[in-house]
Amino acid sequence: MSLFSSIPYNHLWSANINTSHPRPATIENSIQLGNGTTFIPGKKDPSIEPLIAHVLKHGYVILPSIFTPAQVEAANNEVDRLQSADTSGPASKGGRNAFEGFETKRVYALADKSRTFDCFPIDETVLKLNDYFLQPNYLLNSFHTVAIGPGSREQSIHTDDGLIPMPRPRPLFGIGTMISLDDFTAMNGATILIPGSHLWGDDRKPTREEMIPVIMPAGSMCYFLNTLWHSGGANTTDTQRRSLTVQYCQPYIRPYENMTVATGWEDLDSVPKKLLQLMGFSTLDFMGHVDGRSPRAGVEMRKQRLMEWALKEKERVGSKL
Ligand SMILES: O=C(O)CCC(=O)C(=O)O
């Protein structure tokens, strides 16, 4: 029996990807929202038309209680477990800079750490909204916890596309969502945002006075365009505000060839440093991180885990022969 015979084969493994000539972008249908955002609309599911209309006008929509109490409880148990474990990543005990939030705990790479959170990024309503606002085959961009602790100050006001240096109106590069795992209140750090700021051009700067808190019960979602000004709120209570952020980006925000997966990890030291950087072993602030670390550190972590797994598998298979 091969060591790898337990790996299932499925369609995700197909060699028959679509390698036809790149399609021309279909920009004729592009919609411009004020002076802030342009996007190419996709499929409009009639069941979510009012939600779409709200996002077009205000830049966000709140989906109250879309997750069940059981899903929220299971997620909170996992957040608590991960926050008290030593292996949950470098920001799981507190942020490393003001943006992450010194009193805010973040557990990155959730899909790697637990299966409990799987239901959140693939919620049906959210996917329908994404099908309208993003291009087909959009990607998961961020998937991590944000637990704003007592004493946290307001995060700096930002847009989630802020690292992309393009003037407004600019294309919609992605979608952000905040999922409340505790009730979001004006006192405990509810996300604060500026309704309609996805319509603004570069000439208008955000101020705190214009911001409103996203008040919603646990199990809700705030869905917003990447061009909307927002931030985490200050937590003046004595309990944490637990949440997940699930973010999506356009499918074209990636290289044609997936170099980081295509290149063997056995001996990355033999590859010139500059070439490694070009191949994606680099970050631009938060962009490209692996569980809050550099991609190279992430690969070494995975190698270690693969080796441990292989040794266990060898013992398991060996004991059956
Ligand atoms: O925690 C929040 O409410 C917002 C967090 C956020 O916008 C971010 O970290 O990018």
The ligand as an SDF file (V2000), in Angstrom:
LIG
                    3D

 10  9  0  0  0  0  0  0  0  0999 V2000
  -13.0970   44.3540   13.7940 O   0  0  0  0  0  0  0  0  0  0  0  0
  -13.7830   45.0510   13.0520 C   0  0  0  0  0  0  0  0  0  0  0  0
  -14.9310   45.3760   13.3420 O   0  0  0  0  0  0  0  0  0  0  0  0
  -13.2350   45.5290   11.7260 C   0  0  0  0  0  0  0  0  0  0  0  0
  -11.8810   44.9710   11.4400 C   0  0  0  0  0  0  0  0  0  0  0  0
  -11.3010   45.4640   10.1650 C   0  0  0  0  0  0  0  0  0  0  0  0
  -11.8750   46.2200    9.4440 O   0  0  0  0  0  0  0  0  0  0  0  0
   -9.9800   44.9880    9.7620 C   0  0  0  0  0  0  0  0  0  0  0  0
   -9.2450   44.4450   10.5780 O   0  0  0  0  0  0  0  0  0  0  0  0
   -9.6360   45.1850    8.5530 O   0  0  0  0  0  0  0  0  0  0  0  0
  1  2  2  0
  2  3  1  0
  2  4  1  0
  4  5  1  0
  5  6  1  0
  6  7  2  0
  6  8  1  0
  8  9  2  0
  8 10  1  0
M  END
$$$$
